[in-house]
Amino acid sequence: MATEHVNSVELVGALHFVKGKQHDENRGGRYYRFSLRQDSVDVRGNSRCDYIVVRAFDQELKDWIQEQQEGSLIRLVGEIRSSVGSGAMYVLANTLELVS
């Protein structure tokens, strides 16, 4: 019996354009890299922020995200992935939309 792995995610966070290399390419094609900032409180009650790295391969998504403003509240539906080369975790964007 095969096990089905679920790696779908839905996130809401503030758009953050990463510093450095935003465009890159791998076996999946060219992608645009950005992150979603999520502010939270850790288990000790301390404020913290997480920057969740996202890659967009779809040209419409790449164009759309680059038209948005830093800090815009974004809803993302995607999949958790790891980079083939480095093993670094990221979210593969399937859909993006502004949250009002």
Phi and psi restraints in degrees (range 20) as a CNS / XPLOR table:
assign (resid 1 and name C) (resid 2 and name N)
       (resid 2 and name CA) (resid 2 and name C) 1.0 -78.9 20.0 2
assign (resid 2 and name N) (resid 2 and name CA)
       (resid 2 and name C) (resid 3 and name N) 1.0 141.2 20.0 2
assign (resid 2 and name C) (resid 3 and name N)
       (resid 3 and name CA) (resid 3 and name C) 1.0 -92.9 20.0 2
assign (resid 3 and name N) (resid 3 and name CA)
       (resid 3 and name C) (resid 4 and name N) 1.0 130.2 20.0 2
assign (resid 3 and name C) (resid 4 and name N)
       (resid 4 and name CA) (resid 4 and name C) 1.0 -89.8 20.0 2
assign (resid 4 and name N) (resid 4 and name CA)
       (resid 4 and name C) (resid 5 and name N) 1.0 126.7 20.0 2
assign (resid 4 and name C) (resid 5 and name N)
       (resid 5 and name CA) (resid 5 and name C) 1.0 -99.7 20.0 2
assign (resid 5 and name N) (resid 5 and name CA)
       (resid 5 and name C) (resid 6 and name N) 1.0 129.3 20.0 2
assign (resid 5 and name C) (resid 6 and name N)
       (resid 6 and name CA) (resid 6 and name C) 1.0 -105.0 20.0 2
assign (resid 6 and name N) (resid 6 and name CA)
       (resid 6 and name C) (resid 7 and name N) 1.0 120.8 20.0 2
assign (resid 6 and name C) (resid 7 and name N)
       (resid 7 and name CA) (resid 7 and name C) 1.0 -129.2 20.0 2
assign (resid 7 and name N) (resid 7 and name CA)
       (resid 7 and name C) (resid 8 and name N) 1.0 23.2 20.0 2
assign (resid 7 and name C) (resid 8 and name N)
       (resid 8 and name CA) (resid 8 and name C) 1.0 -79.2 20.0 2
assign (resid 8 and name N) (resid 8 and name CA)
       (resid 8 and name C) (resid 9 and name N) 1.0 142.9 20.0 2
assign (resid 8 and name C) (resid 9 and name N)
       (resid 9 and name CA) (resid 9 and name C) 1.0 -137.1 20.0 2
assign (resid 9 and name N) (resid 9 and name CA)
       (resid 9 and name C) (resid 10 and name N) 1.0 151.6 20.0 2
assign (resid 9 and name C) (resid 10 and name N)
       (resid 10 and name CA) (resid 10 and name C) 1.0 -129.0 20.0 2
assign (resid 10 and name N) (resid 10 and name CA)
       (resid 10 and name C) (resid 11 and name N) 1.0 123.5 20.0 2
assign (resid 10 and name C) (resid 11 and name N)
       (resid 11 and name CA) (resid 11 and name C) 1.0 -128.0 20.0 2
assign (resid 11 and name N) (resid 11 and name CA)
       (resid 11 and name C) (resid 12 and name N) 1.0 150.0 20.0 2
assign (resid 11 and name C) (resid 12 and name N)
       (resid 12 and name CA) (resid 12 and name C) 1.0 -127.2 20.0 2
assign (resid 12 and name N) (resid 12 and name CA)
       (resid 12 and name C) (resid 13 and name N) 1.0 129.8 20.0 2
assign (resid 12 and name C) (resid 13 and name N)
       (resid 13 and name CA) (resid 13 and name C) 1.0 -163.0 20.0 2
assign (resid 13 and name N) (resid 13 and name CA)
       (resid 13 and name C) (resid 14 and name N) 1.0 171.8 20.0 2
assign (resid 13 and name C) (resid 14 and name N)
       (resid 14 and name CA) (resid 14 and name C) 1.0 -83.6 20.0 2
assign (resid 14 and name N) (resid 14 and name CA)
       (resid 14 and name C) (resid 15 and name N) 1.0 131.4 20.0 2
assign (resid 14 and name C) (resid 15 and name N)
       (resid 15 and name CA) (resid 15 and name C) 1.0 -63.9 20.0 2
assign (resid 15 and name N) (resid 15 and name CA)
       (resid 15 and name C) (resid 16 and name N) 1.0 131.9 20.0 2
assign (resid 15 and name C) (resid 16 and name N)
       (resid 16 and name CA) (resid 16 and name C) 1.0 -132.9 20.0 2
assign (resid 16 and name N) (resid 16 and name CA)
       (resid 16 and name C) (resid 17 and name N) 1.0 121.9 20.0 2
assign (resid 16 and name C) (resid 17 and name N)
       (resid 17 and name CA) (resid 17 and name C) 1.0 -84.1 20.0 2
assign (resid 17 and name N) (resid 17 and name CA)
       (resid 17 and name C) (resid 18 and name N) 1.0 120.3 20.0 2
assign (resid 17 and name C) (resid 18 and name N)
       (resid 18 and name CA) (resid 18 and name C) 1.0 -68.5 20.0 2
assign (resid 18 and name N) (resid 18 and name CA)
       (resid 18 and name C) (resid 19 and name N) 1.0 150.9 20.0 2
assign (resid 18 and name C) (resid 19 and name N)
       (resid 19 and name CA) (resid 19 and name C) 1.0 -80.3 20.0 2
assign (resid 19 and name N) (resid 19 and name CA)
       (resid 19 and name C) (resid 20 and name N) 1.0 152.5 20.0 2
assign (resid 19 and name C) (resid 20 and name N)
       (resid 20 and name CA) (resid 20 and name C) 1.0 86.5 20.0 2
assign (resid 20 and name N) (resid 20 and name CA)
       (resid 20 and name C) (resid 21 and name N) 1.0 -144.2 20.0 2
assign (resid 20 and name C) (resid 21 and name N)
       (resid 21 and name CA) (resid 21 and name C) 1.0 -72.6 20.0 2
assign (resid 21 and name N) (resid 21 and name CA)
       (resid 21 and name C) (resid 22 and name N) 1.0 111.1 20.0 2
assign (resid 21 and name C) (resid 22 and name N)
       (resid 22 and name CA) (resid 22 and name C) 1.0 -97.1 20.0 2
assign (resid 22 and name N) (resid 22 and name CA)
       (resid 22 and name C) (resid 23 and name N) 1.0 -30.2 20.0 2
assign (resid 22 and name C) (resid 23 and name N)
       (resid 23 and name CA) (resid 23 and name C) 1.0 -101.7 20.0 2
assign (resid 23 and name N) (resid 23 and name CA)
       (resid 23 and name C) (resid 24 and name N) 1.0 137.3 20.0 2
assign (resid 23 and name C) (resid 24 and name N)
       (resid 24 and name CA) (resid 24 and name C) 1.0 -154.1 20.0 2
assign (resid 24 and name N) (resid 24 and name CA)
       (resid 24 and name C) (resid 25 and name N) 1.0 -179.5 20.0 2
assign (resid 24 and name C) (resid 25 and name N)
       (resid 25 and name CA) (resid 25 and name C) 1.0 -145.1 20.0 2
assign (resid 25 and name N) (resid 25 and name CA)
       (resid 25 and name C) (resid 26 and name N) 1.0 144.4 20.0 2
assign (resid 25 and name C) (resid 26 and name N)
       (resid 26 and name CA) (resid 26 and name C) 1.0 -144.1 20.0 2
assign (resid 26 and name N) (resid 26 and name CA)
       (resid 26 and name C) (resid 27 and name N) 1.0 -165.1 20.0 2
assign (resid 26 and name C) (resid 27 and name N)
       (resid 27 and name CA) (resid 27 and name C) 1.0 -59.6 20.0 2
assign (resid 27 and name N) (resid 27 and name CA)
       (resid 27 and name C) (resid 28 and name N) 1.0 -25.3 20.0 2
assign (resid 27 and name C) (resid 28 and name N)
       (resid 28 and name CA) (resid 28 and name C) 1.0 -80.4 20.0 2
assign (resid 28 and name N) (resid 28 and name CA)
       (resid 28 and name C) (resid 29 and name N) 1.0 -10.4 20.0 2
assign (resid 28 and name C) (resid 29 and name N)
       (resid 29 and name CA) (resid 29 and name C) 1.0 117.1 20.0 2
assign (resid 29 and name N) (resid 29 and name CA)
       (resid 29 and name C) (resid 30 and name N) 1.0 -165.7 20.0 2
assign (resid 29 and name C) (resid 30 and name N)
       (resid 30 and name CA) (resid 30 and name C) 1.0 -82.5 20.0 2
assign (resid 30 and name N) (resid 30 and name CA)
       (resid 30 and name C) (resid 31 and name N) 1.0 140.0 20.0 2
assign (resid 30 and name C) (resid 31 and name N)
       (resid 31 and name CA) (resid 31 and name C) 1.0 -135.7 20.0 2
assign (resid 31 and name N) (resid 31 and name CA)
       (resid 31 and name C) (resid 32 and name N) 1.0 163.0 20.0 2
assign (resid 31 and name C) (resid 32 and name N)
       (resid 32 and name CA) (resid 32 and name C) 1.0 -112.9 20.0 2
assign (resid 32 and name N) (resid 32 and name CA)
       (resid 32 and name C) (resid 33 and name N) 1.0 131.4 20.0 2
assign (resid 32 and name C) (resid 33 and name N)
       (resid 33 and name CA) (resid 33 and name C) 1.0 -108.6 20.0 2
assign (resid 33 and name N) (resid 33 and name CA)
       (resid 33 and name C) (resid 34 and name N) 1.0 130.9 20.0 2
assign (resid 33 and name C) (resid 34 and name N)
       (resid 34 and name CA) (resid 34 and name C) 1.0 -149.1 20.0 2
assign (resid 34 and name N) (resid 34 and name CA)
       (resid 34 and name C) (resid 35 and name N) 1.0 -176.9 20.0 2
assign (resid 34 and name C) (resid 35 and name N)
       (resid 35 and name CA) (resid 35 and name C) 1.0 -140.9 20.0 2
assign (resid 35 and name N) (resid 35 and name CA)
       (resid 35 and name C) (resid 36 and name N) 1.0 161.6 20.0 2
assign (resid 35 and name C) (resid 36 and name N)
       (resid 36 and name CA) (resid 36 and name C) 1.0 -110.8 20.0 2
assign (resid 36 and name N) (resid 36 and name CA)
       (resid 36 and name C) (resid 37 and name N) 1.0 128.6 20.0 2
assign (resid 36 and name C) (resid 37 and name N)
       (resid 37 and name CA) (resid 37 and name C) 1.0 -93.6 20.0 2
assign (resid 37 and name N) (resid 37 and name CA)
       (resid 37 and name C) (resid 38 and name N) 1.0 130.0 20.0 2
assign (resid 37 and name C) (resid 38 and name N)
       (resid 38 and name CA) (resid 38 and name C) 1.0 -124.3 20.0 2
assign (resid 38 and name N) (resid 38 and name CA)
       (resid 38 and name C) (resid 39 and name N) 1.0 120.5 20.0 2
assign (resid 38 and name C) (resid 39 and name N)
       (resid 39 and name CA) (resid 39 and name C) 1.0 -89.5 20.0 2
assign (resid 39 and name N) (resid 39 and name CA)
       (resid 39 and name C) (resid 40 and name N) 1.0 137.1 20.0 2
assign (resid 39 and name C) (resid 40 and name N)
       (resid 40 and name CA) (resid 40 and name C) 1.0 -153.2 20.0 2
assign (resid 40 and name N) (resid 40 and name CA)
       (resid 40 and name C) (resid 41 and name N) 1.0 -178.0 20.0 2
assign (resid 40 and name C) (resid 41 and name N)
       (resid 41 and name CA) (resid 41 and name C) 1.0 -119.6 20.0 2
assign (resid 41 and name N) (resid 41 and name CA)
       (resid 41 and name C) (resid 42 and name N) 1.0 130.9 20.0 2
assign (resid 41 and name C) (resid 42 and name N)
       (resid 42 and name CA) (resid 42 and name C) 1.0 -79.7 20.0 2
assign (resid 42 and name N) (resid 42 and name CA)
       (resid 42 and name C) (resid 43 and name N) 1.0 -179.5 20.0 2
assign (resid 42 and name C) (resid 43 and name N)
       (resid 43 and name CA) (resid 43 and name C) 1.0 -64.1 20.0 2
assign (resid 43 and name N) (resid 43 and name CA)
       (resid 43 and name C) (resid 44 and name N) 1.0 -19.3 20.0 2
assign (resid 43 and name C) (resid 44 and name N)
       (resid 44 and name CA) (resid 44 and name C) 1.0 -94.0 20.0 2
assign (resid 44 and name N) (resid 44 and name CA)
       (resid 44 and name C) (resid 45 and name N) 1.0 0.8 20.0 2
assign (resid 44 and name C) (resid 45 and name N)
       (resid 45 and name CA) (resid 45 and name C) 1.0 89.1 20.0 2
assign (resid 45 and name N) (resid 45 and name CA)
       (resid 45 and name C) (resid 46 and name N) 1.0 7.4 20.0 2
assign (resid 45 and name C) (resid 46 and name N)
       (resid 46 and name CA) (resid 46 and name C) 1.0 -86.5 20.0 2
assign (resid 46 and name N) (resid 46 and name CA)
       (resid 46 and name C) (resid 47 and name N) 1.0 141.0 20.0 2
assign (resid 46 and name C) (resid 47 and name N)
       (resid 47 and name CA) (resid 47 and name C) 1.0 -68.6 20.0 2
assign (resid 47 and name N) (resid 47 and name CA)
       (resid 47 and name C) (resid 48 and name N) 1.0 142.9 20.0 2
assign (resid 47 and name C) (resid 48 and name N)
       (resid 48 and name CA) (resid 48 and name C) 1.0 -152.1 20.0 2
assign (resid 48 and name N) (resid 48 and name CA)
       (resid 48 and name C) (resid 49 and name N) 1.0 161.4 20.0 2
assign (resid 48 and name C) (resid 49 and name N)
       (resid 49 and name CA) (resid 49 and name C) 1.0 -130.8 20.0 2
assign (resid 49 and name N) (resid 49 and name CA)
       (resid 49 and name C) (resid 50 and name N) 1.0 140.6 20.0 2
assign (resid 49 and name C) (resid 50 and name N)
       (resid 50 and name CA) (resid 50 and name C) 1.0 -111.4 20.0 2
assign (resid 50 and name N) (resid 50 and name CA)
       (resid 50 and name C) (resid 51 and name N) 1.0 137.8 20.0 2
assign (resid 50 and name C) (resid 51 and name N)
       (resid 51 and name CA) (resid 51 and name C) 1.0 -108.6 20.0 2
assign (resid 51 and name N) (resid 51 and name CA)
       (resid 51 and name C) (resid 52 and name N) 1.0 109.7 20.0 2
assign (resid 51 and name C) (resid 52 and name N)
       (resid 52 and name CA) (resid 52 and name C) 1.0 -94.1 20.0 2
assign (resid 52 and name N) (resid 52 and name CA)
       (resid 52 and name C) (resid 53 and name N) 1.0 117.0 20.0 2
assign (resid 52 and name C) (resid 53 and name N)
       (resid 53 and name CA) (resid 53 and name C) 1.0 -74.1 20.0 2
assign (resid 53 and name N) (resid 53 and name CA)
       (resid 53 and name C) (resid 54 and name N) 1.0 134.1 20.0 2
assign (resid 53 and name C) (resid 54 and name N)
       (resid 54 and name CA) (resid 54 and name C) 1.0 -128.1 20.0 2
assign (resid 54 and name N) (resid 54 and name CA)
       (resid 54 and name C) (resid 55 and name N) 1.0 143.9 20.0 2
assign (resid 54 and name C) (resid 55 and name N)
       (resid 55 and name CA) (resid 55 and name C) 1.0 -122.2 20.0 2
assign (resid 55 and name N) (resid 55 and name CA)
       (resid 55 and name C) (resid 56 and name N) 1.0 134.3 20.0 2
assign (resid 55 and name C) (resid 56 and name N)
       (resid 56 and name CA) (resid 56 and name C) 1.0 -115.5 20.0 2
assign (resid 56 and name N) (resid 56 and name CA)
       (resid 56 and name C) (resid 57 and name N) 1.0 121.5 20.0 2
assign (resid 56 and name C) (resid 57 and name N)
       (resid 57 and name CA) (resid 57 and name C) 1.0 -97.9 20.0 2
assign (resid 57 and name N) (resid 57 and name CA)
       (resid 57 and name C) (resid 58 and name N) 1.0 -34.4 20.0 2
assign (resid 57 and name C) (resid 58 and name N)
       (resid 58 and name CA) (resid 58 and name C) 1.0 -65.6 20.0 2
assign (resid 58 and name N) (resid 58 and name CA)
       (resid 58 and name C) (resid 59 and name N) 1.0 129.8 20.0 2
assign (resid 58 and name C) (resid 59 and name N)
       (resid 59 and name CA) (resid 59 and name C) 1.0 -61.2 20.0 2
assign (resid 59 and name N) (resid 59 and name CA)
       (resid 59 and name C) (resid 60 and name N) 1.0 -39.5 20.0 2
assign (resid 59 and name C) (resid 60 and name N)
       (resid 60 and name CA) (resid 60 and name C) 1.0 -61.5 20.0 2
assign (resid 60 and name N) (resid 60 and name CA)
       (resid 60 and name C) (resid 61 and name N) 1.0 -41.0 20.0 2
assign (resid 60 and name C) (resid 61 and name N)
       (resid 61 and name CA) (resid 61 and name C) 1.0 -67.4 20.0 2
assign (resid 61 and name N) (resid 61 and name CA)
       (resid 61 and name C) (resid 62 and name N) 1.0 -41.0 20.0 2
assign (resid 61 and name C) (resid 62 and name N)
       (resid 62 and name CA) (resid 62 and name C) 1.0 -61.0 20.0 2
assign (resid 62 and name N) (resid 62 and name CA)
       (resid 62 and name C) (resid 63 and name N) 1.0 -44.8 20.0 2
assign (resid 62 and name C) (resid 63 and name N)
       (resid 63 and name CA) (resid 63 and name C) 1.0 -65.1 20.0 2
assign (resid 63 and name N) (resid 63 and name CA)
       (resid 63 and name C) (resid 64 and name N) 1.0 -44.6 20.0 2
assign (resid 63 and name C) (resid 64 and name N)
       (resid 64 and name CA) (resid 64 and name C) 1.0 -62.0 20.0 2
assign (resid 64 and name N) (resid 64 and name CA)
       (resid 64 and name C) (resid 65 and name N) 1.0 -47.8 20.0 2
assign (resid 64 and name C) (resid 65 and name N)
       (resid 65 and name CA) (resid 65 and name C) 1.0 -65.3 20.0 2
assign (resid 65 and name N) (resid 65 and name CA)
       (resid 65 and name C) (resid 66 and name N) 1.0 -34.6 20.0 2
assign (resid 65 and name C) (resid 66 and name N)
       (resid 66 and name CA) (resid 66 and name C) 1.0 -72.1 20.0 2
assign (resid 66 and name N) (resid 66 and name CA)
       (resid 66 and name C) (resid 67 and name N) 1.0 -16.1 20.0 2
assign (resid 66 and name C) (resid 67 and name N)
       (resid 67 and name CA) (resid 67 and name C) 1.0 -85.1 20.0 2
assign (resid 67 and name N) (resid 67 and name CA)
       (resid 67 and name C) (resid 68 and name N) 1.0 -12.4 20.0 2
assign (resid 67 and name C) (resid 68 and name N)
       (resid 68 and name CA) (resid 68 and name C) 1.0 -84.6 20.0 2
assign (resid 68 and name N) (resid 68 and name CA)
       (resid 68 and name C) (resid 69 and name N) 1.0 163.8 20.0 2
assign (resid 68 and name C) (resid 69 and name N)
       (resid 69 and name CA) (resid 69 and name C) 1.0 -94.4 20.0 2
assign (resid 69 and name N) (resid 69 and name CA)
       (resid 69 and name C) (resid 70 and name N) 1.0 143.5 20.0 2
assign (resid 69 and name C) (resid 70 and name N)
       (resid 70 and name CA) (resid 70 and name C) 1.0 -50.6 20.0 2
assign (resid 70 and name N) (resid 70 and name CA)
       (resid 70 and name C) (resid 71 and name N) 1.0 132.2 20.0 2
assign (resid 70 and name C) (resid 71 and name N)
       (resid 71 and name CA) (resid 71 and name C) 1.0 90.6 20.0 2
assign (resid 71 and name N) (resid 71 and name CA)
       (resid 71 and name C) (resid 72 and name N) 1.0 -8.5 20.0 2
assign (resid 71 and name C) (resid 72 and name N)
       (resid 72 and name CA) (resid 72 and name C) 1.0 -60.3 20.0 2
assign (resid 72 and name N) (resid 72 and name CA)
       (resid 72 and name C) (resid 73 and name N) 1.0 141.4 20.0 2
assign (resid 72 and name C) (resid 73 and name N)
       (resid 73 and name CA) (resid 73 and name C) 1.0 -81.4 20.0 2
assign (resid 73 and name N) (resid 73 and name CA)
       (resid 73 and name C) (resid 74 and name N) 1.0 120.6 20.0 2
assign (resid 73 and name C) (resid 74 and name N)
       (resid 74 and name CA) (resid 74 and name C) 1.0 -119.9 20.0 2
assign (resid 74 and name N) (resid 74 and name CA)
       (resid 74 and name C) (resid 75 and name N) 1.0 137.0 20.0 2
assign (resid 74 and name C) (resid 75 and name N)
       (resid 75 and name CA) (resid 75 and name C) 1.0 -102.4 20.0 2
assign (resid 75 and name N) (resid 75 and name CA)
       (resid 75 and name C) (resid 76 and name N) 1.0 129.7 20.0 2
assign (resid 75 and name C) (resid 76 and name N)
       (resid 76 and name CA) (resid 76 and name C) 1.0 -123.5 20.0 2
assign (resid 76 and name N) (resid 76 and name CA)
       (resid 76 and name C) (resid 77 and name N) 1.0 134.8 20.0 2
assign (resid 76 and name C) (resid 77 and name N)
       (resid 77 and name CA) (resid 77 and name C) 1.0 -117.0 20.0 2
assign (resid 77 and name N) (resid 77 and name CA)
       (resid 77 and name C) (resid 78 and name N) 1.0 129.7 20.0 2
assign (resid 77 and name C) (resid 78 and name N)
       (resid 78 and name CA) (resid 78 and name C) 1.0 -165.2 20.0 2
assign (resid 78 and name N) (resid 78 and name CA)
       (resid 78 and name C) (resid 79 and name N) 1.0 -158.4 20.0 2
assign (resid 78 and name C) (resid 79 and name N)
       (resid 79 and name CA) (resid 79 and name C) 1.0 -133.1 20.0 2
assign (resid 79 and name N) (resid 79 and name CA)
       (resid 79 and name C) (resid 80 and name N) 1.0 140.6 20.0 2
assign (resid 79 and name C) (resid 80 and name N)
       (resid 80 and name CA) (resid 80 and name C) 1.0 -73.9 20.0 2
assign (resid 80 and name N) (resid 80 and name CA)
       (resid 80 and name C) (resid 81 and name N) 1.0 130.9 20.0 2
assign (resid 80 and name C) (resid 81 and name N)
       (resid 81 and name CA) (resid 81 and name C) 1.0 -136.4 20.0 2
assign (resid 81 and name N) (resid 81 and name CA)
       (resid 81 and name C) (resid 82 and name N) 1.0 165.9 20.0 2
assign (resid 81 and name C) (resid 82 and name N)
       (resid 82 and name CA) (resid 82 and name C) 1.0 -126.7 20.0 2
assign (resid 82 and name N) (resid 82 and name CA)
       (resid 82 and name C) (resid 83 and name N) 1.0 143.6 20.0 2
assign (resid 82 and name C) (resid 83 and name N)
       (resid 83 and name CA) (resid 83 and name C) 1.0 -65.5 20.0 2
assign (resid 83 and name N) (resid 83 and name CA)
       (resid 83 and name C) (resid 84 and name N) 1.0 135.5 20.0 2
assign (resid 83 and name C) (resid 84 and name N)
       (resid 84 and name CA) (resid 84 and name C) 1.0 -60.9 20.0 2
assign (resid 84 and name N) (resid 84 and name CA)
       (resid 84 and name C) (resid 85 and name N) 1.0 -40.3 20.0 2
assign (resid 84 and name C) (resid 85 and name N)
       (resid 85 and name CA) (resid 85 and name C) 1.0 -78.2 20.0 2
assign (resid 85 and name N) (resid 85 and name CA)
       (resid 85 and name C) (resid 86 and name N) 1.0 -57.2 20.0 2
assign (resid 85 and name C) (resid 86 and name N)
       (resid 86 and name CA) (resid 86 and name C) 1.0 -94.3 20.0 2
assign (resid 86 and name N) (resid 86 and name CA)
       (resid 86 and name C) (resid 87 and name N) 1.0 -21.0 20.0 2
assign (resid 86 and name C) (resid 87 and name N)
       (resid 87 and name CA) (resid 87 and name C) 1.0 82.0 20.0 2
assign (resid 87 and name N) (resid 87 and name CA)
       (resid 87 and name C) (resid 88 and name N) 1.0 2.9 20.0 2
assign (resid 87 and name C) (resid 88 and name N)
       (resid 88 and name CA) (resid 88 and name C) 1.0 -64.5 20.0 2
assign (resid 88 and name N) (resid 88 and name CA)
       (resid 88 and name C) (resid 89 and name N) 1.0 137.8 20.0 2
assign (resid 88 and name C) (resid 89 and name N)
       (resid 89 and name CA) (resid 89 and name C) 1.0 -82.0 20.0 2
assign (resid 89 and name N) (resid 89 and name CA)
       (resid 89 and name C) (resid 90 and name N) 1.0 144.8 20.0 2
assign (resid 89 and name C) (resid 90 and name N)
       (resid 90 and name CA) (resid 90 and name C) 1.0 -154.8 20.0 2
assign (resid 90 and name N) (resid 90 and name CA)
       (resid 90 and name C) (resid 91 and name N) 1.0 169.7 20.0 2
assign (resid 90 and name C) (resid 91 and name N)
       (resid 91 and name CA) (resid 91 and name C) 1.0 -106.6 20.0 2
assign (resid 91 and name N) (resid 91 and name CA)
       (resid 91 and name C) (resid 92 and name N) 1.0 126.8 20.0 2
assign (resid 91 and name C) (resid 92 and name N)
       (resid 92 and name CA) (resid 92 and name C) 1.0 -84.9 20.0 2
assign (resid 92 and name N) (resid 92 and name CA)
       (resid 92 and name C) (resid 93 and name N) 1.0 114.9 20.0 2
assign (resid 92 and name C) (resid 93 and name N)
       (resid 93 and name CA) (resid 93 and name C) 1.0 -73.8 20.0 2
assign (resid 93 and name N) (resid 93 and name CA)
       (resid 93 and name C) (resid 94 and name N) 1.0 127.7 20.0 2
assign (resid 93 and name C) (resid 94 and name N)
       (resid 94 and name CA) (resid 94 and name C) 1.0 -105.6 20.0 2
assign (resid 94 and name N) (resid 94 and name CA)
       (resid 94 and name C) (resid 95 and name N) 1.0 -40.2 20.0 2
assign (resid 94 and name C) (resid 95 and name N)
       (resid 95 and name CA) (resid 95 and name C) 1.0 -140.2 20.0 2
assign (resid 95 and name N) (resid 95 and name CA)
       (resid 95 and name C) (resid 96 and name N) 1.0 148.0 20.0 2
assign (resid 95 and name C) (resid 96 and name N)
       (resid 96 and name CA) (resid 96 and name C) 1.0 -137.4 20.0 2
assign (resid 96 and name N) (resid 96 and name CA)
       (resid 96 and name C) (resid 97 and name N) 1.0 140.8 20.0 2
assign (resid 96 and name C) (resid 97 and name N)
       (resid 97 and name CA) (resid 97 and name C) 1.0 -153.9 20.0 2
assign (resid 97 and name N) (resid 97 and name CA)
       (resid 97 and name C) (resid 98 and name N) 1.0 153.8 20.0 2
assign (resid 97 and name C) (resid 98 and name N)
       (resid 98 and name CA) (resid 98 and name C) 1.0 -75.8 20.0 2
assign (resid 98 and name N) (resid 98 and name CA)
       (resid 98 and name C) (resid 99 and name N) 1.0 144.1 20.0 2
assign (resid 98 and name C) (resid 99 and name N)
       (resid 99 and name CA) (resid 99 and name C) 1.0 -104.0 20.0 2
assign (resid 99 and name N) (resid 99 and name CA)
       (resid 99 and name C) (resid 100 and name N) 1.0 128.1 20.0 2
